[in-house]
């Protein structure tokens, strides 16, 4: 999938019409994304995220949730403290 819109660092809209909220601790990995960046979406079993977006070019990934879903506050705090 290609990036359709990525005007905010924590939100990405893909060309399939889906919109994803990027995990706060992973935003730095999105800074080099371009409209030509090919992403793959995978469902994951993570305490803070339901999905991962994987950059096909370099293999880096970010944790994500559908845009309408909020982050679980305590789990995010714990994850950011550990990271």
PDB file of N, CA, C and O in Angstrom:
ATOM      1  N   UNK A   1       0.835  -1.172   0.000  1.00  0.00           N
ATOM      2  CA  UNK A   1       0.000   0.000   0.000  1.00  0.00           C
ATOM      3  C   UNK A   1       0.883   1.239   0.000  1.00  0.00           C
ATOM      4  O   UNK A   1       1.981   1.236   0.555  1.00  0.00           O
ATOM      5  N   UNK A   2       0.403   2.259  -0.609  1.00  0.00           N
ATOM      6  CA  UNK A   2       1.126   3.536  -0.651  1.00  0.00           C
ATOM      7  C   UNK A   2       0.467   4.520   0.310  1.00  0.00           C
ATOM      8  O   UNK A   2      -0.689   4.355   0.701  1.00  0.00           O
ATOM      9  N   UNK A   3       1.228   5.546   0.680  1.00  0.00           N
ATOM     10  CA  UNK A   3       0.727   6.598   1.550  1.00  0.00           C
ATOM     11  C   UNK A   3      -0.063   7.592   0.715  1.00  0.00           C
ATOM     12  O   UNK A   3       0.443   8.142  -0.263  1.00  0.00           O
ATOM     13  N   UNK A   4      -1.297   7.812   1.108  1.00  0.00           N
ATOM     14  CA  UNK A   4      -2.137   8.790   0.431  1.00  0.00           C
ATOM     15  C   UNK A   4      -1.982  10.155   1.085  1.00  0.00           C
ATOM     16  O   UNK A   4      -1.940  11.183   0.408  1.00  0.00           O
ATOM     17  N   UNK A   5      -1.897  10.150   2.427  1.00  0.00           N
ATOM     18  CA  UNK A   5      -1.763  11.403   3.172  1.00  0.00           C
ATOM     19  C   UNK A   5      -1.020  11.143   4.472  1.00  0.00           C
ATOM     20  O   UNK A   5      -1.288  10.162   5.166  1.00  0.00           O
ATOM     21  N   UNK A   6      -0.087  12.025   4.797  1.00  0.00           N
ATOM     22  CA  UNK A   6       0.696  11.908   6.033  1.00  0.00           C
ATOM     23  C   UNK A   6       1.098  13.303   6.483  1.00  0.00           C
ATOM     24  O   UNK A   6       2.277  13.591   6.689  1.00  0.00           O
ATOM     25  N   UNK A   7       0.083  14.176   6.635  1.00  0.00           N
ATOM     26  CA  UNK A   7       0.349  15.569   6.989  1.00  0.00           C
ATOM     27  C   UNK A   7       0.645  15.752   8.466  1.00  0.00           C
ATOM     28  O   UNK A   7       1.332  16.699   8.851  1.00  0.00           O
ATOM     29  N   UNK A   8       0.132  14.854   9.296  1.00  0.00           N
ATOM     30  CA  UNK A   8       0.428  14.877  10.720  1.00  0.00           C
ATOM     31  C   UNK A   8       1.319  13.674  11.011  1.00  0.00           C
ATOM     32  O   UNK A   8       1.085  12.583  10.490  1.00  0.00           O
ATOM     33  N   UNK A   9       2.332  13.871  11.837  1.00  0.00           N
ATOM     34  CA  UNK A   9       3.299  12.789  12.054  1.00  0.00           C
ATOM     35  C   UNK A   9       2.684  11.560  12.705  1.00  0.00           C
ATOM     36  O   UNK A   9       3.225  10.463  12.568  1.00  0.00           O
ATOM     37  N   UNK A  10       1.569  11.713  13.410  1.00  0.00           N
ATOM     38  CA  UNK A  10       0.984  10.570  14.119  1.00  0.00           C
ATOM     39  C   UNK A  10      -0.200   9.937  13.398  1.00  0.00           C
ATOM     40  O   UNK A  10      -0.786   8.980  13.905  1.00  0.00           O
ATOM     41  N   UNK A  11      -0.564  10.453  12.223  1.00  0.00           N
ATOM     42  CA  UNK A  11      -1.689   9.917  11.453  1.00  0.00           C
ATOM     43  C   UNK A  11      -1.223   9.651  10.024  1.00  0.00           C
ATOM     44  O   UNK A  11      -0.557  10.489   9.417  1.00  0.00           O
ATOM     45  N   UNK A  12      -1.574   8.489   9.495  1.00  0.00           N
ATOM     46  CA  UNK A  12      -1.239   8.169   8.101  1.00  0.00           C
ATOM     47  C   UNK A  12      -2.471   7.562   7.425  1.00  0.00           C
ATOM     48  O   UNK A  12      -3.111   6.657   7.961  1.00  0.00           O
ATOM     49  N   UNK A  13      -2.783   8.079   6.240  1.00  0.00           N
ATOM     50  CA  UNK A  13      -3.886   7.544   5.447  1.00  0.00           C
ATOM     51  C   UNK A  13      -3.282   6.797   4.267  1.00  0.00           C
ATOM     52  O   UNK A  13      -2.415   7.316   3.565  1.00  0.00           O
ATOM     53  N   UNK A  14      -3.754   5.568   4.059  1.00  0.00           N
ATOM     54  CA  UNK A  14      -3.216   4.722   2.996  1.00  0.00           C
ATOM     55  C   UNK A  14      -4.132   4.742   1.772  1.00  0.00           C
ATOM     56  O   UNK A  14      -5.296   5.137   1.848  1.00  0.00           O
ATOM     57  N   UNK A  15      -3.580   4.310   0.656  1.00  0.00           N
ATOM     58  CA  UNK A  15      -4.346   4.365  -0.594  1.00  0.00           C
ATOM     59  C   UNK A  15      -5.519   3.389  -0.643  1.00  0.00           C
ATOM     60  O   UNK A  15      -6.309   3.429  -1.587  1.00  0.00           O
ATOM     61  N   UNK A  16      -5.649   2.518   0.350  1.00  0.00           N
ATOM     62  CA  UNK A  16      -6.831   1.652   0.421  1.00  0.00           C
ATOM     63  C   UNK A  16      -7.973   2.343   1.168  1.00  0.00           C
ATOM     64  O   UNK A  16      -9.049   1.769   1.336  1.00  0.00           O
ATOM     65  N   UNK A  17      -7.728   3.593   1.622  1.00  0.00           N
ATOM     66  CA  UNK A  17      -8.740   4.373   2.325  1.00  0.00           C
ATOM     67  C   UNK A  17      -8.675   4.273   3.836  1.00  0.00           C
ATOM     68  O   UNK A  17      -9.374   5.013   4.529  1.00  0.00           O
ATOM     69  N   UNK A  18      -7.846   3.372   4.370  1.00  0.00           N
ATOM     70  CA  UNK A  18      -7.736   3.234   5.822  1.00  0.00           C
ATOM     71  C   UNK A  18      -6.837   4.332   6.396  1.00  0.00           C
ATOM     72  O   UNK A  18      -5.907   4.804   5.742  1.00  0.00           O
ATOM     73  N   UNK A  19      -7.141   4.720   7.629  1.00  0.00           N
ATOM     74  CA  UNK A  19      -6.373   5.758   8.320  1.00  0.00           C
ATOM     75  C   UNK A  19      -5.907   5.190   9.647  1.00  0.00           C
ATOM     76  O   UNK A  19      -6.681   4.574  10.380  1.00  0.00           O
ATOM     77  N   UNK A  20      -4.622   5.408   9.950  1.00  0.00           N
ATOM     78  CA  UNK A  20      -3.982   4.781  11.101  1.00  0.00           C
ATOM     79  C   UNK A  20      -3.332   5.802  12.005  1.00  0.00           C
ATOM     80  O   UNK A  20      -2.766   6.797  11.550  1.00  0.00           O
ATOM     81  N   UNK A  21      -3.425   5.534  13.303  1.00  0.00           N
ATOM     82  CA  UNK A  21      -2.788   6.336  14.349  1.00  0.00           C
ATOM     83  C   UNK A  21      -1.469   5.641  14.693  1.00  0.00           C
ATOM     84  O   UNK A  21      -1.463   4.464  15.053  1.00  0.00           O
ATOM     85  N   UNK A  22      -0.357   6.364  14.584  1.00  0.00           N
ATOM     86  CA  UNK A  22       0.979   5.806  14.833  1.00  0.00           C
ATOM     87  C   UNK A  22       1.308   5.898  16.324  1.00  0.00           C
ATOM     88  O   UNK A  22       1.052   6.921  16.959  1.00  0.00           O
ATOM     89  N   UNK A  23       1.873   4.830  16.876  1.00  0.00           N
ATOM     90  CA  UNK A  23       2.261   4.818  18.290  1.00  0.00           C
ATOM     91  C   UNK A  23       3.259   5.939  18.562  1.00  0.00           C
ATOM     92  O   UNK A  23       4.214   6.101  17.803  1.00  0.00           O
ATOM     93  N   UNK A  24       3.061   6.721  19.634  1.00  0.00           N
ATOM     94  CA  UNK A  24       3.937   7.874  19.916  1.00  0.00           C
ATOM     95  C   UNK A  24       5.428   7.536  19.952  1.00  0.00           C
ATOM     96  O   UNK A  24       6.246   8.336  19.498  1.00  0.00           O
ATOM     97  N   UNK A  25       5.788   6.396  20.472  1.00  0.00           N
ATOM     98  CA  UNK A  25       7.197   6.011  20.559  1.00  0.00           C
ATOM     99  C   UNK A  25       7.813   5.608  19.233  1.00  0.00           C
ATOM    100  O   UNK A  25       9.027   5.423  19.147  1.00  0.00           O
ATOM    101  N   UNK A  26       6.993   5.469  18.196  1.00  0.00           N
ATOM    102  CA  UNK A  26       7.479   5.030  16.887  1.00  0.00           C
ATOM    103  C   UNK A  26       7.461   6.136  15.827  1.00  0.00           C
ATOM    104  O   UNK A  26       7.888   5.913  14.695  1.00  0.00           O
ATOM    105  N   UNK A  27       6.975   7.313  16.184  1.00  0.00           N
ATOM    106  CA  UNK A  27       6.797   8.388  15.199  1.00  0.00           C
ATOM    107  C   UNK A  27       8.097   8.746  14.484  1.00  0.00           C
ATOM    108  O   UNK A  27       8.076   9.083  13.301  1.00  0.00           O
ATOM    109  N   UNK A  28       9.221   8.677  15.184  1.00  0.00           N
ATOM    110  CA  UNK A  28      10.493   9.036  14.543  1.00  0.00           C
ATOM    111  C   UNK A  28      10.796   8.161  13.326  1.00  0.00           C
ATOM    112  O   UNK A  28      11.509   8.594  12.420  1.00  0.00           O
ATOM    113  N   UNK A  29      10.269   6.947  13.293  1.00  0.00           N
ATOM    114  CA  UNK A  29      10.501   6.047  12.157  1.00  0.00           C
ATOM    115  C   UNK A  29       9.704   6.454  10.914  1.00  0.00           C
ATOM    116  O   UNK A  29       9.987   5.986   9.811  1.00  0.00           O
ATOM    117  N   UNK A  30       8.711   7.324  11.098  1.00  0.00           N
ATOM    118  CA  UNK A  30       7.872   7.745   9.968  1.00  0.00           C
ATOM    119  C   UNK A  30       8.408   9.006   9.286  1.00  0.00           C
ATOM    120  O   UNK A  30       7.919   9.381   8.220  1.00  0.00           O
ATOM    121  N   UNK A  31       9.383   9.652   9.869  1.00  0.00           N
ATOM    122  CA  UNK A  31       9.828  10.954   9.367  1.00  0.00           C
ATOM    123  C   UNK A  31      10.423  10.906   7.968  1.00  0.00           C
ATOM    124  O   UNK A  31      10.433  11.918   7.267  1.00  0.00           O
ATOM    125  N   UNK A  32      10.916   9.753   7.554  1.00  0.00           N
ATOM    126  CA  UNK A  32      11.508   9.627   6.223  1.00  0.00           C
ATOM    127  C   UNK A  32      10.544   9.026   5.198  1.00  0.00           C
ATOM    128  O   UNK A  32      10.918   8.815   4.045  1.00  0.00           O
ATOM    129  N   UNK A  33       9.312   8.752   5.612  1.00  0.00           N
ATOM    130  CA  UNK A  33       8.331   8.197   4.684  1.00  0.00           C
ATOM    131  C   UNK A  33       7.991   9.196   3.596  1.00  0.00           C
ATOM    132  O   UNK A  33       7.838  10.389   3.859  1.00  0.00           O
ATOM    133  N   UNK A  34       7.877   8.708   2.388  1.00  0.00           N
ATOM    134  CA  UNK A  34       7.503   9.517   1.229  1.00  0.00           C
ATOM    135  C   UNK A  34       6.217   8.942   0.636  1.00  0.00           C
ATOM    136  O   UNK A  34       5.832   7.822   0.974  1.00  0.00           O
ATOM    137  N   UNK A  35       5.548   9.691  -0.241  1.00  0.00           N
ATOM    138  CA  UNK A  35       4.354   9.132  -0.887  1.00  0.00           C
ATOM    139  C   UNK A  35       4.649   7.847  -1.659  1.00  0.00           C
ATOM    140  O   UNK A  35       3.743   7.050  -1.902  1.00  0.00           O
ATOM    141  N   UNK A  36       5.885   7.646  -2.039  1.00  0.00           N
ATOM    142  CA  UNK A  36       6.263   6.434  -2.781  1.00  0.00           C
ATOM    143  C   UNK A  36       6.620   5.260  -1.866  1.00  0.00           C
ATOM    144  O   UNK A  36       6.844   4.148  -2.345  1.00  0.00           O
ATOM    145  N   UNK A  37       6.675   5.501  -0.558  1.00  0.00           N
ATOM    146  CA  UNK A  37       7.011   4.438   0.385  1.00  0.00           C
ATOM    147  C   UNK A  37       5.930   3.360   0.348  1.00  0.00           C
ATOM    148  O   UNK A  37       4.740   3.645   0.486  1.00  0.00           O
ATOM    149  N   UNK A  38       6.358   2.145   0.163  1.00  0.00           N
ATOM    150  CA  UNK A  38       5.435   1.004   0.131  1.00  0.00           C
ATOM    151  C   UNK A  38       5.328   0.438   1.543  1.00  0.00           C
ATOM    152  O   UNK A  38       6.337   0.083   2.152  1.00  0.00           O
ATOM    153  N   UNK A  39       4.105   0.355   2.061  1.00  0.00           N
ATOM    154  CA  UNK A  39       3.869  -0.158   3.402  1.00  0.00           C
ATOM    155  C   UNK A  39       3.038  -1.431   3.340  1.00  0.00           C
ATOM    156  O   UNK A  39       2.181  -1.597   2.471  1.00  0.00           O
ATOM    157  N   UNK A  40       3.310  -2.313   4.273  1.00  0.00           N
ATOM    158  CA  UNK A  40       2.497  -3.523   4.433  1.00  0.00           C
ATOM    159  C   UNK A  40       1.854  -3.448   5.810  1.00  0.00           C
ATOM    160  O   UNK A  40       2.491  -3.031   6.777  1.00  0.00           O
ATOM    161  N   UNK A  41       0.604  -3.848   5.895  1.00  0.00           N
ATOM    162  CA  UNK A  41      -0.151  -3.806   7.136  1.00  0.00           C
ATOM    163  C   UNK A  41      -0.319  -5.223   7.671  1.00  0.00           C
ATOM    164  O   UNK A  41      -0.748  -6.123   6.949  1.00  0.00           O
ATOM    165  N   UNK A  42       0.023  -5.411   8.943  1.00  0.00           N
ATOM    166  CA  UNK A  42      -0.122  -6.708   9.584  1.00  0.00           C
ATOM    167  C   UNK A  42      -0.841  -6.552  10.908  1.00  0.00           C
ATOM    168  O   UNK A  42      -0.612  -5.587  11.637  1.00  0.00           O
ATOM    169  N   UNK A  43      -1.711  -7.503  11.218  1.00  0.00           N
ATOM    170  CA  UNK A  43      -2.336  -7.549  12.528  1.00  0.00           C
ATOM    171  C   UNK A  43      -1.313  -8.154  13.491  1.00  0.00           C
ATOM    172  O   UNK A  43      -0.667  -9.150  13.166  1.00  0.00           O
ATOM    173  N   UNK A  44      -1.165  -7.551  14.679  1.00  0.00           N
ATOM    174  CA  UNK A  44      -0.196  -8.037  15.659  1.00  0.00           C
ATOM    175  C   UNK A  44      -0.866  -8.219  17.014  1.00  0.00           C
ATOM    176  O   UNK A  44      -1.967  -7.723  17.253  1.00  0.00           O
ATOM    177  N   UNK A  45      -0.185  -8.936  17.888  1.00  0.00           N
ATOM    178  CA  UNK A  45      -0.647  -9.131  19.259  1.00  0.00           C
ATOM    179  C   UNK A  45       0.308  -8.359  20.158  1.00  0.00           C
ATOM    180  O   UNK A  45       1.326  -8.888  20.602  1.00  0.00           O
ATOM    181  N   UNK A  46      -0.032  -7.103  20.420  1.00  0.00           N
ATOM    182  CA  UNK A  46       0.812  -6.201  21.198  1.00  0.00           C
ATOM    183  C   UNK A  46      -0.077  -5.541  22.244  1.00  0.00           C
ATOM    184  O   UNK A  46      -1.265  -5.335  21.998  1.00  0.00           O
ATOM    185  N   UNK A  47       0.472  -5.210  23.397  1.00  0.00           N
ATOM    186  CA  UNK A  47      -0.373  -4.634  24.447  1.00  0.00           C
ATOM    187  C   UNK A  47      -0.852  -3.224  24.133  1.00  0.00           C
ATOM    188  O   UNK A  47      -1.823  -2.772  24.740  1.00  0.00           O
ATOM    189  N   UNK A  48      -0.211  -2.508  23.208  1.00  0.00           N
ATOM    190  CA  UNK A  48      -0.666  -1.156  22.891  1.00  0.00           C
ATOM    191  C   UNK A  48      -1.213  -1.000  21.477  1.00  0.00           C
ATOM    192  O   UNK A  48      -1.981  -0.074  21.215  1.00  0.00           O
ATOM    193  N   UNK A  49      -0.839  -1.875  20.576  1.00  0.00           N
ATOM    194  CA  UNK A  49      -1.233  -1.708  19.176  1.00  0.00           C
ATOM    195  C   UNK A  49      -1.889  -2.975  18.637  1.00  0.00           C
ATOM    196  O   UNK A  49      -1.586  -4.086  19.071  1.00  0.00           O
ATOM    197  N   UNK A  50      -2.786  -2.780  17.689  1.00  0.00           N
ATOM    198  CA  UNK A  50      -3.453  -3.917  17.069  1.00  0.00           C
ATOM    199  C   UNK A  50      -2.816  -4.298  15.734  1.00  0.00           C
ATOM    200  O   UNK A  50      -3.020  -5.400  15.225  1.00  0.00           O
ATOM    201  N   UNK A  51      -2.034  -3.359  15.171  1.00  0.00           N
ATOM    202  CA  UNK A  51      -1.443  -3.564  13.855  1.00  0.00           C
ATOM    203  C   UNK A  51      -0.024  -2.998  13.794  1.00  0.00           C
ATOM    204  O   UNK A  51       0.396  -2.226  14.656  1.00  0.00           O
ATOM    205  N   UNK A  52       0.691  -3.399  12.760  1.00  0.00           N
ATOM    206  CA  UNK A  52       2.009  -2.832  12.463  1.00  0.00           C
ATOM    207  C   UNK A  52       2.029  -2.448  10.989  1.00  0.00           C
ATOM    208  O   UNK A  52       1.507  -3.168  10.137  1.00  0.00           O
ATOM    209  N   UNK A  53       2.632  -1.320  10.708  1.00  0.00           N
ATOM    210  CA  UNK A  53       2.895  -0.903   9.334  1.00  0.00           C
ATOM    211  C   UNK A  53       4.375  -1.121   9.086  1.00  0.00           C
ATOM    212  O   UNK A  53       5.215  -0.565   9.794  1.00  0.00           O
ATOM    213  N   UNK A  54       4.698  -1.922   8.092  1.00  0.00           N
ATOM    214  CA  UNK A  54       6.088  -2.259   7.805  1.00  0.00           C
ATOM    215  C   UNK A  54       6.507  -1.603   6.505  1.00  0.00           C
ATOM    216  O   UNK A  54       5.848  -1.754   5.476  1.00  0.00           O
ATOM    217  N   UNK A  55       7.613  -0.870   6.564  1.00  0.00           N
ATOM    218  CA  UNK A  55       8.182  -0.213   5.388  1.00  0.00           C
ATOM    219  C   UNK A  55       8.875  -1.290   4.545  1.00  0.00           C
ATOM    220  O   UNK A  55       9.854  -1.896   4.982  1.00  0.00           O
ATOM    221  N   UNK A  56       8.360  -1.517   3.344  1.00  0.00           N
ATOM    222  CA  UNK A  56       8.920  -2.562   2.471  1.00  0.00           C
ATOM    223  C   UNK A  56      10.332  -2.252   2.008  1.00  0.00           C
ATOM    224  O   UNK A  56      11.080  -3.169   1.668  1.00  0.00           O
ATOM    225  N   UNK A  57      10.716  -0.978   1.988  1.00  0.00           N
ATOM    226  CA  UNK A  57      12.048  -0.584   1.523  1.00  0.00           C
ATOM    227  C   UNK A  57      13.149  -0.974   2.499  1.00  0.00           C
ATOM    228  O   UNK A  57      14.190  -1.491   2.092  1.00  0.00           O
ATOM    229  N   UNK A  58      12.917  -0.723   3.803  1.00  0.00           N
ATOM    230  CA  UNK A  58      14.003  -0.948   4.759  1.00  0.00           C
ATOM    231  C   UNK A  58      13.636  -1.891   5.909  1.00  0.00           C
ATOM    232  O   UNK A  58      14.480  -2.178   6.759  1.00  0.00           O
ATOM    233  N   UNK A  59      12.395  -2.375   5.949  1.00  0.00           N
ATOM    234  CA  UNK A  59      11.992  -3.333   6.972  1.00  0.00           C
ATOM    235  C   UNK A  59      11.629  -2.736   8.316  1.00  0.00           C
ATOM    236  O   UNK A  59      11.241  -3.466   9.228  1.00  0.00           O
ATOM    237  N   UNK A  60      11.747  -1.408   8.461  1.00  0.00           N
ATOM    238  CA  UNK A  60      11.362  -0.805   9.734  1.00  0.00           C
ATOM    239  C   UNK A  60       9.847  -0.884   9.875  1.00  0.00           C
ATOM    240  O   UNK A  60       9.121  -0.966   8.885  1.00  0.00           O
ATOM    241  N   UNK A  61       9.386  -0.858  11.112  1.00  0.00           N
ATOM    242  CA  UNK A  61       7.946  -0.932  11.343  1.00  0.00           C
ATOM    243  C   UNK A  61       7.530   0.021  12.445  1.00  0.00           C
ATOM    244  O   UNK A  61       8.331   0.422  13.290  1.00  0.00           O
ATOM    245  N   UNK A  62       6.263   0.368  12.412  1.00  0.00           N
ATOM    246  CA  UNK A  62       5.659   1.168  13.475  1.00  0.00           C
ATOM    247  C   UNK A  62       4.409   0.442  13.942  1.00  0.00           C
ATOM    248  O   UNK A  62       3.741  -0.243  13.167  1.00  0.00           O
ATOM    249  N   UNK A  63       4.109   0.603  15.211  1.00  0.00           N
ATOM    250  CA  UNK A  63       2.869   0.060  15.748  1.00  0.00           C
ATOM    251  C   UNK A  63       1.752   1.052  15.461  1.00  0.00           C
ATOM    252  O   UNK A  63       1.970   2.263  15.464  1.00  0.00           O
ATOM    253  N   UNK A  64       0.556   0.533  15.213  1.00  0.00           N
ATOM    254  CA  UNK A  64      -0.549   1.402  14.815  1.00  0.00           C
ATOM    255  C   UNK A  64      -1.886   0.867  15.302  1.00  0.00           C
ATOM    256  O   UNK A  64      -2.039  -0.310  15.629  1.00  0.00           O
ATOM    257  N   UNK A  65      -2.844   1.780  15.335  1.00  0.00           N
ATOM    258  CA  UNK A  65      -4.242   1.466  15.632  1.00  0.00           C
ATOM    259  C   UNK A  65      -5.091   2.203  14.610  1.00  0.00           C
ATOM    260  O   UNK A  65      -4.670   3.234  14.087  1.00  0.00           O
ATOM    261  N   UNK A  66      -6.284   1.687  14.316  1.00  0.00           N
ATOM    262  CA  UNK A  66      -7.174   2.459  13.453  1.00  0.00           C
ATOM    263  C   UNK A  66      -7.380   3.859  14.048  1.00  0.00           C
ATOM    264  O   UNK A  66      -7.412   4.010  15.270  1.00  0.00           O
ATOM    265  N   UNK A  67      -7.515   4.860  13.214  1.00  0.00           N
ATOM    266  CA  UNK A  67      -7.569   6.243  13.685  1.00  0.00           C
ATOM    267  C   UNK A  67      -8.658   6.472  14.725  1.00  0.00           C
ATOM    268  O   UNK A  67      -8.467   7.271  15.641  1.00  0.00           O
ATOM    269  N   UNK A  68      -9.780   5.799  14.609  1.00  0.00           N
ATOM    270  CA  UNK A  68     -10.890   6.022  15.534  1.00  0.00           C
ATOM    271  C   UNK A  68     -10.656   5.404  16.915  1.00  0.00           C
ATOM    272  O   UNK A  68     -11.413   5.686  17.844  1.00  0.00           O
ATOM    273  N   UNK A  69      -9.631   4.574  17.070  1.00  0.00           N
ATOM    274  CA  UNK A  69      -9.338   3.946  18.362  1.00  0.00           C
ATOM    275  C   UNK A  69      -8.313   4.763  19.142  1.00  0.00           C
ATOM    276  O   UNK A  69      -7.310   5.211  18.588  1.00  0.00           O
ATOM    277  N   UNK A  70      -8.575   4.950  20.423  1.00  0.00           N
ATOM    278  CA  UNK A  70      -7.655   5.667  21.300  1.00  0.00           C
ATOM    279  C   UNK A  70      -6.587   4.703  21.841  1.00  0.00           C
ATOM    280  O   UNK A  70      -6.802   3.493  21.913  1.00  0.00           O
ATOM    281  N   UNK A  71      -5.447   5.263  22.214  1.00  0.00           N
ATOM    282  CA  UNK A  71      -4.395   4.454  22.823  1.00  0.00           C
ATOM    283  C   UNK A  71      -4.772   4.142  24.261  1.00  0.00           C
ATOM    284  O   UNK A  71      -5.348   4.998  24.934  1.00  0.00           O
ATOM    285  N   UNK A  72      -4.467   2.936  24.760  1.00  0.00           N
ATOM    286  CA  UNK A  72      -4.694   2.620  26.173  1.00  0.00           C
ATOM    287  C   UNK A  72      -3.632   3.358  27.009  1.00  0.00           C
ATOM    288  O   UNK A  72      -2.455   3.002  26.970  1.00  0.00           O
ATOM    289  N   UNK A  73      -4.047   4.365  27.749  1.00  0.00           N
ATOM    290  CA  UNK A  73      -3.136   5.310  28.402  1.00  0.00           C
ATOM    291  C   UNK A  73      -2.073   4.657  29.283  1.00  0.00           C
ATOM    292  O   UNK A  73      -0.889   4.964  29.142  1.00  0.00           O
ATOM    293  N   UNK A  74      -2.463   3.780  30.170  1.00  0.00           N
ATOM    294  CA  UNK A  74      -1.489   3.176  31.087  1.00  0.00           C
ATOM    295  C   UNK A  74      -0.464   2.316  30.354  1.00  0.00           C
ATOM    296  O   UNK A  74       0.725   2.360  30.670  1.00  0.00           O
ATOM    297  N   UNK A  75      -0.921   1.535  29.380  1.00  0.00           N
ATOM    298  CA  UNK A  75      -0.004   0.687  28.626  1.00  0.00           C
ATOM    299  C   UNK A  75       0.978   1.518  27.806  1.00  0.00           C
ATOM    300  O   UNK A  75       2.144   1.148  27.668  1.00  0.00           O
ATOM    301  N   UNK A  76       0.511   2.634  27.266  1.00  0.00           N
ATOM    302  CA  UNK A  76       1.392   3.533  26.506  1.00  0.00           C
ATOM    303  C   UNK A  76       2.446   4.123  27.434  1.00  0.00           C
ATOM    304  O   UNK A  76       3.630   4.137  27.097  1.00  0.00           O
ATOM    305  N   UNK A  77       2.028   4.607  28.591  1.00  0.00           N
ATOM    306  CA  UNK A  77       2.985   5.169  29.555  1.00  0.00           C
ATOM    307  C   UNK A  77       4.051   4.148  29.931  1.00  0.00           C
ATOM    308  O   UNK A  77       5.243   4.454  29.948  1.00  0.00           O
ATOM    309  N   UNK A  78       3.607   2.935  30.229  1.00  0.00           N
ATOM    310  CA  UNK A  78       4.552   1.876  30.610  1.00  0.00           C
ATOM    311  C   UNK A  78       5.520   1.561  29.461  1.00  0.00           C
ATOM    312  O   UNK A  78       6.720   1.390  29.679  1.00  0.00           O
ATOM    313  N   UNK A  79       4.992   1.488  28.256  1.00  0.00           N
ATOM    314  CA  UNK A  79       5.821   1.173  27.080  1.00  0.00           C
ATOM    315  C   UNK A  79       6.849   2.274  26.820  1.00  0.00           C
ATOM    316  O   UNK A  79       8.004   1.987  26.507  1.00  0.00           O
ATOM    317  N   UNK A  80       6.433   3.517  26.950  1.00  0.00           N
ATOM    318  CA  UNK A  80       7.354   4.636  26.713  1.00  0.00           C
ATOM    319  C   UNK A  80       8.433   4.713  27.791  1.00  0.00           C
ATOM    320  O   UNK A  80       9.563   5.109  27.506  1.00  0.00           O
ATOM    321  N   UNK A  81       8.100   4.342  29.013  1.00  0.00           N
ATOM    322  CA  UNK A  81       9.093   4.323  30.092  1.00  0.00           C
ATOM    323  C   UNK A  81      10.156   3.260  29.835  1.00  0.00           C
ATOM    324  O   UNK A  81      11.333   3.477  30.122  1.00  0.00           O
ATOM    325  N   UNK A  82       9.745   2.106  29.292  1.00  0.00           N
ATOM    326  CA  UNK A  82      10.662   0.997  29.028  1.00  0.00           C
ATOM    327  C   UNK A  82      11.527   1.261  27.798  1.00  0.00           C
ATOM    328  O   UNK A  82      12.674   0.819  27.729  1.00  0.00           O
ATOM    329  N   UNK A  83      10.964   1.991  26.825  1.00  0.00           N
ATOM    330  CA  UNK A  83      11.617   2.171  25.541  1.00  0.00           C
ATOM    331  C   UNK A  83      12.761   3.082  25.599  1.00  0.00           C
ATOM    332  O   UNK A  83      13.408   3.326  24.580  1.00  0.00           O
TER     333      UNK A  83
END
